[in-house]
């Protein structure tokens, strides 16, 4: 299935593949989609957890949560 993307996006994909560890654009895109799906699931779980905590009267520091989320994202990008 051919997919049309802008020249800039194509260049970004080629650059990521060239830097590794991906062997092809397909592998890079598959990995990127999988990571996006995992991230979405993490966000959904965090929202559900926060909602449940709020209903129980338990509140978390929003800044601390965002700091943990940023750390998780940074770790994920380093593992790329």
N, C-alpha and C positions, 0 to 999 in steps of 0.2 A: 504494500500500500504506500504509494508515494505521498509524502507530506511536504507542503511548501512552507518554508520559513524565510524570514528576512535574511539578507546577507550577513548582517551583524550577529544574528542568533546562530547562524550556521558557523560563522567564525568562532564564536564562543564555544560551540560544541567541539569543533575541530581542535581548538586549543586545549580543552579539558581532556580530550582523548589523547592528544600528543603528550600531555603532562603525565598521563597514567593515573590510576592503574588500569584504565579501561582499554580494551582491545578494539572497540568499535563504537560508533555513534549509537548504535542500538543498545549496546551494553550500558553506556553512559545514561541514555534516556530511560532505560528500564530501571536502573539503579536510582535515578533521580525521582521517578514516579513512585517507586517503592518507599523511598525516604519521605516523600511528601505524604504518602498514605500513612506511614508510621507516625509522622509528626501530627497529622490530623487526628489520629487515634489518641495520641498523647494529650492533645488539647481537649478533645472530647472527654477523656477520662478525668482530666484535671477540672474541667467545668462541672462534671457530674459530682466529683468529690467535693468541690467547693460548695455546690448547691446543697448537698447532703449535710455538710458541716454547718452551713448557715441555717438550715432548718433545725439543726440541733442546738443552735445558739453558739456554735464554735466558729470563731472568725480567725483567719490567717492574715498575716502581714502581706499585702499585695506586692510590695517591693521585694520582699524575700522570695516570693514565688517567681517573680520575673527574673531575679538574679539566678535562681536555680534553672529556669528555662533557658536563659542565655548561656549558662555554663553547659547545659546539655547540648544546645545547638553548636557551640564552639567545639565540644568534644566530637560531635558527629562530623563536623566539617574537617577536623584534623584526621579522622579515620578514613576520609575519602581517599 
